Amino acid sequence: MDNQTTISPVVPAANPELEINTTTCSQPNAYDISVEIGWFSEWIVWEGGIAFNVIYWFLMLIISFAGLYFLRRFFNWKFVSARFVGEDDPSTISVKRTGSWIDWLTLKIDEEAVGKDGATFLWYQLRLIQVDVLRMALGIVLIVMHFYGDKLGESPNKTLRSTGLYNIGINGAHGVFCAAILITLAWLMKQHGQDRSIRSLASHSVNSFSSICNRKWLMISGFAGDHIHIDSLLDYLKSRFDIKGIRRDGIVPAFDISKLLPIVDQLNDVRNIKRHLSPSSKSAELIKRRWWAFWENSQSSEIGDNTVMYGPEWIQPGVDAKDKKEIDAATYYDKKEKNLLAKREAIANNLEFSGTVFVRFDSPADARAAKMALRRYQIEWFWKRGNQEDQYFRPSQWTVHYAPPGSEVNWMHLKKPRPAWKTLTLWLRLAVTYSMYVILMAAPGSIVRWLHLYGEGEDDGSIFWKRFVLPTIVSFFTTKLTDWVTGQDQQRRHLTVSQLCLSSLRSICYLNVVLYLIRMLAMKPLPLLLAGKFHSDDFRLECLFFPVHGSFVACCIIVNTMSAILMNHLRMDFIFSYISKWFTSRSEAEVTTFKKTYRIEYDFATNYAELTCNFALTSFFIMIFPVISLVFVFSILRFLSDRATMTDMYAISQTGHNLHQEPMNMALSFAVASPLALLIYRRIQLGPTTQLLDPGIVAPLSLLILFILFLLYARVKLDGFLPGWFRRLLKVGSRTEASTEDDEDDLAADSMSNIQHEYDPLTKLRVEESIRAKV
């Protein structure tokens, strides 16, 4: 008894991994819908369902691609083989296809076929795949090393849990493997930046520009009032600031055209439809009544008169045939065009001033001198607030920058600044939207049960529904809901297209990472928070290391990757759009115009976000659950899929330099998750009283500190000695002429564009209309 008493306290120290208590942790996710089917459960459904998802989605992929091959081989259906570039009939577009299966399976990138930005995106994927190959090789070593441990006490009947860190504990090999991954990632990102001329944290020595601006134009925002007097502004700038190289015709006020642009798009659509009306047919095409028009008022408001438009299939005998006359498509679209023209002119004559003015100068030197003079005045006024200034123009409130190219300006968001209470309301609405999304999507399995969609019984139909159909529906629904929620960020009014894309990238990536972390930290389904049954104690840091979380993340990556591949190659976006147009069209010309002018751009922001999010999650789990490294196979499949769709389906798309730079920086930042996970794991496992010099803590802590110092050094080299916001704060207290120059503008390339009416879209529209009228 004495010996037992003496030995028993030593057991926890010899087996410290058992001290992380995850017995109360749960897995509230969409894939917790399980079915016991004997041998199927034993051999296919591993912990977390990795094998099931691999086999199921591979079968789905094979069946779908076989169906596509059959349709392309035996039917002349354009939608399964056309490249939608929106220029002409898709069937006439020459699509560049790879010659043989061997060529298709290689990792070559044809920049001519996918465009410069498309090639940069694919090369970024390849760099991550190279990192994944290294992680897979190291992961196999870790799996073997963990499997031969026995701290979980599962021997001889070991499960997938025995391949995790819990079965052996942290040793020196984990720190070495982490260091190898981080060094390889930094080197590959540096190579990527140098090869594609992208200035990033890893390639800060690359001499490239992060943005493009027009150095002969200034964009001045912050004007108050509902209008601006150009002559007064010209005289004020010349007299007060002694600005040179400026003329009256070079001052262009920007108006809020967010209501005008949709009307212009509708007008262009109507004119395209009129071009596709067949003049050679023996009988004029008649307007069809929409299928829901049974319940509509017989009064038509679409063309602004009392003509009721019914096609022959809706004409009733007797009195109805006399009272309701038919109308041919040409007459209908002529009247609709006139109605839209009148509406366009009414809106154009009542535009609201946006508070922004574009000013053109004779030379870039004049524009730079004007910018420096305005900023020097703002600095002096900041320190001498008692000085009086012009109360009409109020230059102290202006924001002065070089103007971005006209094609970069997001005219839909160029509006008068919101009042403070509206801005606060917007932020509160976004916070509520994101919070509700996280609460609901943290436990979609529970929501499925609450909606009584789970099904009861173990019959064949119930098993098929729960194991195959329901997870697919949940995956599709969550993808669409995520797209909608992240799209709400556009309400913040991003003034350039690049800012809009960057915001979308960050919103999708960070929201997904936060959602996954909350899923893993919560001990209960998060929707219970709304019922008051969820408390702060139901979050535990130990639950991050719950053994099944690695399987869960692996399954999520598999499902999201494979479902995205299927959605792309089955051309679901086009199919849904075509079905909607078919039900809502008023004539065959509308359907024909839709098919001939349909264009689909590649969404770089969303795809960059998904790749970076997957990389962040695998970085966290690679040491804890090395089986997750095997999902690199799906990274290769996604690369082949993206390359094929960029070549065969999407139009050659473009995006800004910043959108290529940001994922590289985010991948490097997220890479700290590997040593951080080891550090947190060891710290929890040994308790708060353990000294920091514990061998299991020193290695990951040292590696984490070194990598963070590298990131800080790279940030200093990339952005300057101080962060941008701090530099701008110090400039307020500086009176030197050099400090008034904006560093962001210095890093921008000159577009050197000389497009007529580049910053006056209203005048451009009127010029195009006058040319159309003459033709």
Beta strands, then each sheet from edge to edge (+ up, - down):
strand 1: 211-221
strand 2: 246-256
strand 3: 352-361
strand 4: 399-403
strand 5: 748-750
sheet 1: 2+ 3- 1+ 4-
sheet 2: 2+ 3- 1+ 5+
end
